[in-house]
Amino acid sequence: MTEESELVQLILENFSEILRYLQQQYDELPPELKKVVESIPDVLSDVEADSELINKREVYEIISKFLQENLNEELPLCIDATHIICREDDPRLLQERTGNAKKIAEDAKELIVTIKVHYELLKNLTYNRRTEIFYKKKNQPAVKKVEEKLDWDRAPNDVRSGYLIEGKKISTFKLYPKE
């Protein structure tokens, strides 16, 4: 490891403490460093927004591929149907609807019982994201589970703040049906 990468690793590992220290010493900092300290919340909010969007896209892709496999429809239509059943309204995710996405969404509602996403804190501030799709297969209950490991900064803001504020090690979100 180079000296520079060791420094980057040290900063990442101790970021919270460094930020607290800089905020405590703010009055004594040179103007250039004050600007950096002042910009940190904006940078972090951009990262949080992106991690939320990335998480949604990844989970919706899992659901869409499930629909594609079980309803034998094209993936773009299944993505649209996923947005419909999950009541997604973020314009950054939505595209102009193609084909008969509403019909596929109705078929998906007949197939799927519920969709849940669980985030479980693991060691070294990593998360296990488990997407569960409970559905009917030949009139019998079935479940499709997809597990993935995420770094701390890739977990949704609600999950991270739940751990930091409340000490929650597991967070669960119900995507369908919405209540």
C-alpha positions as CSV (number, residue, x, y, z in Angstrom):
1,M,0.0,0.0,0.0
2,T,1.3,3.5,-0.9
3,E,1.7,6.2,1.7
4,E,-1.2,8.1,0.1
5,S,-3.6,5.1,0.1
6,E,-2.7,4.5,3.8
7,L,-3.6,8.1,4.6
8,V,-6.9,7.7,2.7
9,Q,-7.7,4.5,4.6
10,L,-6.8,6.2,8.0
11,I,-9.1,9.1,7.2
12,L,-12.0,6.8,6.2
13,E,-11.7,4.7,9.3
14,N,-11.6,7.8,11.6
15,F,-13.9,10.1,9.6
16,S,-16.4,10.8,12.4
17,E,-13.7,11.7,14.9
18,I,-11.9,13.9,12.4
19,L,-15.1,15.8,11.5
20,R,-15.9,16.3,15.2
21,Y,-12.4,17.6,15.9
22,L,-12.5,20.0,12.9
23,Q,-15.9,21.3,14.1
24,Q,-14.5,21.8,17.6
25,Q,-11.5,23.7,16.3
26,Y,-13.5,25.6,13.6
27,D,-12.6,29.1,14.9
28,E,-8.9,28.4,14.7
29,L,-8.9,26.8,11.2
30,P,-7.5,28.5,8.2
31,P,-10.2,29.9,5.8
32,E,-9.6,27.1,3.2
33,L,-10.2,24.4,5.7
34,K,-13.3,26.2,7.1
35,K,-14.7,26.1,3.5
36,V,-14.1,22.3,3.4
37,V,-15.7,21.7,6.8
38,E,-18.7,23.8,5.8
39,S,-19.2,21.8,2.5
40,I,-19.1,18.4,4.2
41,P,-22.9,18.3,5.0
42,D,-23.7,19.1,1.3
43,V,-21.3,16.4,0.1
44,L,-22.8,13.9,2.5
45,S,-26.4,14.7,1.5
46,D,-25.5,14.2,-2.1
47,V,-24.0,10.8,-1.3
48,E,-27.1,9.9,0.8
49,A,-29.4,10.8,-2.0
50,D,-27.4,8.7,-4.4
51,S,-27.3,5.7,-2.1
52,E,-31.1,5.9,-1.7
53,L,-31.5,5.9,-5.5
54,I,-28.9,3.2,-6.0
55,N,-30.6,1.0,-3.4
56,K,-34.1,1.5,-4.9
57,R,-32.8,0.7,-8.4
58,E,-31.1,-2.5,-7.2
59,V,-34.1,-3.8,-5.3
60,Y,-36.5,-2.9,-8.1
61,E,-34.2,-4.7,-10.5
62,I,-34.5,-7.9,-8.3
63,I,-38.3,-7.6,-8.3
64,S,-38.4,-6.9,-12.1
65,K,-36.3,-9.9,-12.9
66,F,-38.5,-12.0,-10.7
67,L,-41.6,-10.8,-12.6
68,Q,-39.8,-11.4,-15.9
69,E,-39.1,-15.0,-15.0
70,N,-42.6,-15.7,-13.7
71,L,-44.8,-13.7,-16.0
72,N,-42.7,-14.2,-19.2
73,E,-42.6,-10.5,-20.0
74,E,-39.9,-8.1,-21.3
75,L,-37.7,-6.6,-18.6
76,P,-38.6,-2.9,-19.3
77,L,-42.3,-3.7,-18.9
78,C,-41.5,-5.6,-15.6
79,I,-39.6,-2.5,-14.4
80,D,-42.6,-0.3,-15.1
81,A,-44.9,-2.8,-13.4
82,T,-42.6,-2.9,-10.4
83,H,-42.7,0.9,-10.1
84,I,-46.5,0.7,-10.2
85,I,-47.0,-2.0,-7.5
86,C,-44.4,-0.3,-5.2
87,R,-46.0,3.1,-5.8
88,E,-42.7,4.6,-6.9
89,D,-43.0,8.3,-7.7
90,D,-39.4,9.5,-7.9
91,P,-39.1,11.0,-11.4
92,R,-35.4,10.0,-11.5
93,L,-36.4,6.4,-11.5
94,L,-39.5,6.5,-13.7
95,Q,-39.5,6.3,-17.4
96,E,-42.2,6.8,-19.9
97,R,-44.4,3.7,-19.6
98,T,-44.1,1.2,-22.4
99,G,-46.6,-1.4,-23.5
100,N,-49.2,-2.5,-21.1
101,A,-47.4,-2.1,-17.8
102,K,-50.7,-1.7,-15.9
103,K,-51.8,-5.1,-17.0
104,I,-48.5,-6.6,-16.0
105,A,-48.8,-4.9,-12.6
106,E,-52.2,-6.4,-12.1
107,D,-50.8,-9.9,-13.0
108,A,-47.9,-9.2,-10.5
109,K,-50.5,-8.4,-7.8
110,E,-52.1,-11.7,-8.4
111,L,-48.8,-13.5,-8.1
112,I,-47.1,-11.6,-5.3
113,V,-48.3,-11.7,-1.7
114,T,-45.7,-9.3,-0.2
115,I,-42.3,-7.9,-0.8
116,K,-39.9,-7.0,2.1
117,V,-36.3,-5.8,2.3
118,H,-34.3,-6.4,5.4
119,Y,-31.0,-4.7,6.2
120,E,-28.9,-6.4,8.9
121,L,-25.8,-4.8,10.3
122,L,-22.8,-7.1,10.1
123,K,-19.2,-6.7,11.4
124,N,-17.0,-3.9,10.1
125,L,-20.0,-1.6,9.3
126,T,-21.3,-3.7,6.4
127,Y,-24.8,-4.7,5.8
128,N,-26.6,-7.7,4.5
129,R,-29.6,-6.7,2.3
130,R,-32.1,-9.5,1.9
131,T,-34.9,-8.9,-0.5
132,E,-37.8,-11.4,0.0
133,I,-40.6,-11.8,-2.5
134,F,-43.4,-14.0,-1.1
135,Y,-45.6,-15.3,-3.8
136,K,-48.0,-18.1,-4.9
137,K,-46.6,-21.0,-6.9
138,K,-49.2,-23.5,-8.0
139,N,-51.5,-22.2,-5.3
140,Q,-48.8,-22.9,-2.6
141,P,-46.8,-20.3,-0.7
142,A,-43.2,-19.7,-1.9
143,V,-40.5,-17.2,-1.3
144,K,-37.7,-15.9,-3.4
145,K,-34.7,-14.5,-1.4
146,V,-31.8,-12.5,-2.7
147,E,-29.0,-11.6,-0.3
148,E,-26.3,-9.1,-0.9
149,K,-23.6,-7.5,1.2
150,L,-23.4,-3.6,1.2
151,D,-20.8,-1.2,2.6
152,W,-22.0,1.2,5.3
153,D,-22.1,4.1,2.8
154,R,-24.3,2.1,0.4
155,A,-27.0,1.4,3.0
156,P,-30.1,3.7,2.9
157,N,-30.0,6.8,5.1
158,D,-33.0,5.4,7.2
159,V,-31.0,2.3,7.9
160,R,-27.8,4.1,8.9
161,S,-29.6,6.7,11.1
162,G,-31.7,3.9,12.7
163,Y,-28.5,2.3,13.8
164,L,-26.7,5.5,14.9
165,I,-29.7,7.0,16.7
166,E,-31.6,3.9,18.0
167,G,-29.0,1.2,17.8
168,K,-31.2,-0.9,15.4
169,K,-29.2,-3.7,13.9
170,I,-32.0,-4.8,11.6
171,S,-34.3,-2.6,9.6
172,T,-37.2,-4.0,7.5
173,F,-39.1,-2.2,4.8
174,K,-42.4,-3.5,3.2
175,L,-42.5,-2.5,-0.4
176,Y,-45.7,-4.3,-1.3
177,P,-48.5,-4.1,-0.6
178,K,-48.3,-0.5,0.6
179,E,-50.6,0.3,3.4
